[in-house]
Amino acid sequence: MIRQVFSIILFIVAGFFFFGVIEFGFVSECTPAEKTLLLGIFAILGILFLCGGLALKGFRGWRRNAGIVLISTAGFSALGVLSFVCLYFTEEFRAMMDPRVWNLFSDYAVGTLLIVGFALAGLYLLMVDREGVAKEPRGN
């Protein structure tokens, strides 16, 4: 029971680091080398925490668990971007924000590709997991 709780905590932390990868994908105010290094560090930390959570579960159902983490991260990130876009269309929010903030988060191509990539990777893992379950013989 306690291992399951700790594995869920590690999955949440992994999702946080994967969320950081996606959010830093939208940042455009750094060099490509700095951005790649930053994305790499967050991705490695996310993978380490994800593997830790999977190890606590004995790697049983690892495709399903990893897929859920990746899809959840992509969905949460997409929801955050949508919220920010909706706020942008309010006059009060635009007046309150410094225009340089909009320039900071203007690499829409990389950010969108990361969201789609995480979602597709998660969907792929879930589909492969379902196919593996469907092929297993049913025992009594």
N, C-alpha and C positions, 0 to 999 in steps of 0.2 A: 504494500500500500504506500509506504513512504517513498519507495523507489519510483512509483508511478507519479507521485506528486512532484518529486524532484525532476523527473523527465519532462513533465509538463512545464515546469518553471524554465528548464533549459530550452524547450521549444519556444517559449515566449521570448526569451533573451535572443535566441537565434533569429526569430522574426523581427525583433527590434534592429538587429544589425543588418538584416536584409532590407528592412525599411530604410535604413541609413544609406545603403547602396543605391536604392532607387531615388531617394531624395537628393543625394549628392550628384546623381546623374543629371538633375535639372540645373545644377550650378554651372555658370558660364564664366565666372570671374577668376578662373585660375588656368594655368597652362595645361595642355593635355597630359604632360608627364605627372604633374601634381594631382590631377583628377584621377588618372589611372592608379596612382599609388594609393590615394585615398579610397577609391572604390575597391581596390585589391585588399587593403587592410580590413575594411568592413566585411567584405565577402569571406575572407579567411576566418575572421572571428565568428561570423554567422555559421560557416560550415563546421567549425570546431564545436560550437555550442549545440548545433543540430546533431552532430555525431555523438556528443556526450549524452544527449537526450535519448538517441536511438540505442546507445550502448546500455543505458539503464533499463531499457525495455528488452534487452537481449536481441536487438535487431529483428524482433518479430514484427511483421507488418511494416517494415521500414519504408517501403514505397508509399504506402497509404499515409503514414505519419509525415514523411518528408513532403509529399504532395499537398497535404493539408496546410503545412507551414508555408509553403511557397504560394499557394493560392490565397491564403489568408493575408499574406504580406502584400501581394499584388492588389487584392481587393481593398485593403486598408489604405494603401498608397493612392489608388485611383480615387477613393472616396475623399482623401485629403486634398488631392489636386482639384477635384470637382468642387469641394467646399471653398477652396481658395479662389477659383474662377467665379463662383457665384458671389463671393464677397467683392470681387473686383468690379462687378457690375453695379454695386451700390455707390452712389456719389460720396457718401460720408466716409466709406472705407478708403476710397481713392484719395480723398482730401487728407485723411489722417496718415496715410503711408508716404514715406519718402520715395520719390520716383526711382532712386537708385536700387531699391529693393526689387523692383520689377526687372531691372537689368541683371541683378544677381542671379535670379532664377529664370533664365531665358533660353536654356538649352533644351527645348521641348523635344527634339528628335531623340536624343539619348535617353532622356527620362521616360518618354513614351515607349521606346524600344525595351527598356529595362522592365517596365510594368508588364508589357506584353510577353516578354521573354520569361519572366517569373511565372506568369499565369499559364503559359503554354507548357513550361517544364512541370509545373504542378499537375496540370491536366494529364500530361503524358504519364507521369508516375501513377496517378490514380487509374488511368485506363489500363496500364500494364498490370497493375495490381489486381484489377477486376478480372482481366483475362486469365491471370494465374489462378485466381480463386475458382473461376468457372471451369478450368481444365482439371482441377483436383478431383479425384474420385470421392464420392460421398460415402462415408462409413456410417454404420449404425451404432 
